């Protein structure tokens, strides 16, 4: 089963994608992981990527797509894969379709894990972390016994800068702008499956598995 997985920040995409990978025995593949592995390996394409990243540039689509192609030819992708965080643009999606055709593979499902922006803002902006031991809390869903104080070591709780409400709103805006054309693209190819990312982790997992097993097509 070959899957592309979308999910905004705070949707729990990583948790759910990891579960799907374990359930179906297929690898979860992210371009970030591939780039890091290529650089560490010292391969020709890895050295190209390292040179670009070291100079502060963005790695080209051509390099990323070649990394994807090489990764999908690995033996652990024989029964399928989950592409996590790729493609990000319609141009990348077009290239991915052609790439897969060239290695005799197709996309079976594009999962969109949907959560209302208001809920995502609450989830992310409510996170707090102990400044000493690193224990995580949430002001609504897992609050400390004493406000702003760690239950474990008594140190102060802090909010990460990228979890502030203004930053979260901006991140969600960028995500929605990037993925909206992609969702339309995959919907037109009858590949898009919407799954609600609200509710318990278990209920969301069940919904995803049901969609994958039924092979339902998005008609919304």
C-alpha positions as CSV (number, residue, x, y, z in Angstrom):
1,X,0.0,0.0,0.0
2,X,1.5,3.3,-1.1
3,X,0.4,6.3,0.9
4,X,1.0,10.1,1.0
5,X,0.2,11.6,4.4
6,X,-0.9,15.2,5.0
7,X,-1.4,16.7,8.4
8,X,-1.1,20.2,9.9
9,X,1.2,21.0,12.9
10,X,-0.4,19.6,16.0
11,X,-2.7,17.1,14.2
12,X,-0.9,14.1,15.5
13,X,0.2,13.1,12.0
14,X,3.5,11.6,13.2
15,X,1.9,9.4,15.7
16,X,-0.7,8.1,13.3
17,X,1.7,7.7,10.4
18,X,4.0,5.7,12.7
19,X,1.1,3.5,13.7
20,X,0.1,2.9,10.0
21,X,3.7,2.0,9.2
22,X,3.8,-0.6,12.0
23,X,0.3,-2.0,11.2
24,X,1.1,-2.6,7.5
25,X,4.8,-3.3,7.8
26,X,5.8,-0.5,5.5
27,X,8.4,2.3,6.1
28,X,7.5,5.9,7.0
29,X,9.6,8.1,4.7
30,X,10.4,11.7,5.3
31,X,12.5,13.9,3.0
32,X,14.3,15.3,6.0
33,X,15.4,11.9,7.2
34,X,16.5,11.0,3.6
35,X,18.5,14.1,3.3
36,X,20.3,13.5,6.6
37,X,21.0,9.9,5.7
38,X,22.3,10.8,2.3
39,X,24.7,13.4,3.9
40,X,25.9,10.9,6.5
41,X,26.5,8.3,3.8
42,X,28.8,10.5,1.8
43,X,27.1,9.5,-1.4
44,X,27.4,11.7,-4.5
45,X,23.9,13.1,-4.1
46,X,24.4,13.4,-0.4
47,X,27.5,15.5,-0.9
48,X,25.6,17.7,-3.4
49,X,22.8,18.2,-0.8
50,X,25.3,18.9,2.0
51,X,27.0,21.6,-0.1
52,X,23.7,23.3,-0.7
53,X,22.6,23.1,2.9
54,X,25.9,24.3,4.2
55,X,25.6,27.4,2.1
56,X,22.1,28.1,3.4
57,X,20.4,27.2,0.2
58,X,17.3,25.0,-0.4
59,X,17.9,21.6,-1.9
60,X,16.4,21.4,-5.4
61,X,13.4,19.3,-6.3
62,X,15.6,17.3,-8.6
63,X,17.8,16.2,-5.7
64,X,14.9,15.5,-3.4
65,X,13.1,13.5,-6.1
66,X,16.2,11.4,-6.9
67,X,16.5,10.7,-3.1
68,X,12.9,9.6,-3.1
69,X,13.4,7.4,-6.2
70,X,16.4,5.7,-4.6
71,X,14.6,5.2,-1.3
72,X,11.5,3.7,-2.9
73,X,13.7,1.1,-4.7
74,X,14.9,-0.2,-1.3
75,X,13.7,-3.7,-0.4
76,X,11.6,-2.5,2.6
77,X,9.4,-0.6,0.2
78,X,8.4,-3.7,-1.7
79,X,5.0,-3.9,0.0
80,X,4.4,-0.1,0.2
81,X,5.5,3.1,1.9
82,X,4.2,6.2,3.6
83,X,5.5,9.5,2.2
84,X,5.4,12.0,5.1
85,X,5.8,15.7,4.2
86,X,6.3,15.2,0.5
87,X,5.1,16.4,-2.0
88,X,4.7,20.0,-0.9
89,X,3.8,21.6,-4.2
90,X,1.8,20.6,-7.3
91,X,5.0,20.6,-9.4
92,X,6.5,18.1,-6.9
93,X,3.3,16.0,-7.1
94,X,3.5,15.9,-10.9
95,X,7.1,14.8,-10.7
96,X,6.3,12.2,-8.1
97,X,3.6,10.7,-10.3
98,X,6.0,10.4,-13.2
99,X,8.8,9.0,-10.9
100,X,6.5,6.3,-9.6
101,X,5.3,5.4,-13.1
102,X,9.0,4.9,-14.0
103,X,9.5,2.4,-11.2
104,X,6.1,0.8,-11.8
105,X,4.4,2.1,-8.6
106,X,1.3,4.1,-8.0
107,X,-0.2,6.1,-5.1
108,X,-3.1,4.2,-3.5
109,X,-4.2,6.8,-0.9
110,X,-3.6,10.4,0.0
111,X,-4.6,10.8,3.6
112,X,-5.6,14.3,4.8
113,X,-5.7,14.3,8.7
114,X,-8.1,17.2,9.2
115,X,-8.3,19.3,12.4
116,X,-10.0,22.7,12.8
117,X,-7.5,25.6,13.2
118,X,-9.1,26.6,16.5
119,X,-8.4,23.2,18.0
120,X,-4.8,23.1,16.6
121,X,-4.1,26.5,18.2
122,X,-5.4,25.2,21.5
123,X,-3.3,22.1,21.3
124,X,0.0,23.7,20.4
125,X,-0.2,27.0,22.3
126,X,-1.2,25.2,25.5
127,X,2.0,23.1,25.5
128,X,4.4,23.7,28.4
129,X,7.8,22.2,29.2
130,X,9.8,21.9,32.4
131,X,12.8,24.2,32.1
132,X,14.9,21.7,34.1
133,X,13.8,18.1,33.5
134,X,12.0,18.5,30.2
135,X,8.7,16.9,31.3
136,X,5.9,18.1,29.1
137,X,2.4,19.4,30.2
138,X,-0.6,21.0,28.6
139,X,-2.6,23.8,30.3
140,X,-5.9,22.2,29.2
141,X,-5.3,18.5,28.6
142,X,-2.5,17.6,31.0
143,X,-2.1,20.5,33.5
144,X,0.4,20.5,36.3
145,X,-0.9,20.3,39.9
146,X,0.4,23.9,40.5
147,X,0.1,26.3,37.6
148,X,3.4,26.8,35.8
149,X,5.3,24.5,38.1
150,X,6.6,21.0,37.2
151,X,5.0,18.1,39.1
152,X,8.3,16.2,39.0
153,X,11.0,18.6,40.0
154,X,9.3,21.8,41.0
155,X,11.0,23.9,38.4
156,X,9.3,26.5,36.2
157,X,7.3,25.5,33.1
158,X,8.0,27.4,29.9
159,X,6.4,27.8,26.5
160,X,8.6,27.2,23.5
161,X,8.8,30.2,21.2
162,X,7.4,28.3,18.2
163,X,4.4,27.3,20.3
164,X,3.2,30.8,20.9
165,X,-0.3,31.6,19.5
166,X,0.9,34.1,16.9
167,X,3.6,31.7,15.6
168,X,1.1,28.8,15.5
169,X,-1.4,30.9,13.5
170,X,1.3,31.8,11.0
171,X,2.5,28.2,10.7
172,X,-1.1,27.0,10.1
173,X,-1.6,29.8,7.5
174,X,1.5,28.7,5.6
175,X,0.4,25.0,5.8
176,X,-3.1,25.7,4.5
177,X,-1.7,27.8,1.6
178,X,0.8,25.1,0.6
179,X,-1.6,22.1,0.9
180,X,-4.8,23.5,-0.5
181,X,-3.7,23.2,-4.1
182,X,-2.3,19.7,-3.4
183,X,-5.5,18.5,-1.9
184,X,-7.4,19.7,-5.0
185,X,-4.8,18.1,-7.2
186,X,-5.2,14.7,-5.5
187,X,-8.9,15.0,-5.2
188,X,-9.1,15.4,-9.0
189,X,-7.2,12.1,-9.3
190,X,-9.7,10.4,-6.9
191,X,-6.9,9.7,-4.4
192,X,-7.8,12.1,-1.5
193,X,-9.2,10.6,1.7
194,X,-10.3,12.9,4.5
195,X,-10.0,11.6,8.1
196,X,-10.9,13.7,11.1
197,X,-7.9,14.2,13.4
198,X,-10.2,15.2,16.3
199,X,-11.1,12.6,19.0
200,X,-9.1,10.0,20.8
201,X,-5.9,8.6,19.3
202,X,-7.6,5.2,19.1
203,X,-10.7,6.5,17.3
204,X,-8.6,8.4,14.8
205,X,-6.5,5.2,14.1
206,X,-9.7,3.2,13.6
207,X,-11.0,5.8,11.1
208,X,-7.7,5.7,9.1
209,X,-7.6,1.9,9.0
210,X,-11.2,1.8,7.9
211,X,-10.5,4.3,5.0
212,X,-7.4,2.4,3.9
213,X,-9.2,-1.0,4.0
214,X,-12.2,0.2,2.2
215,X,-10.3,2.2,-0.3
216,X,-12.9,4.9,-0.1
217,X,-12.7,7.8,-2.5
218,X,-13.3,11.4,-1.4
219,X,-16.4,12.9,-3.0
220,X,-16.6,16.0,-0.8
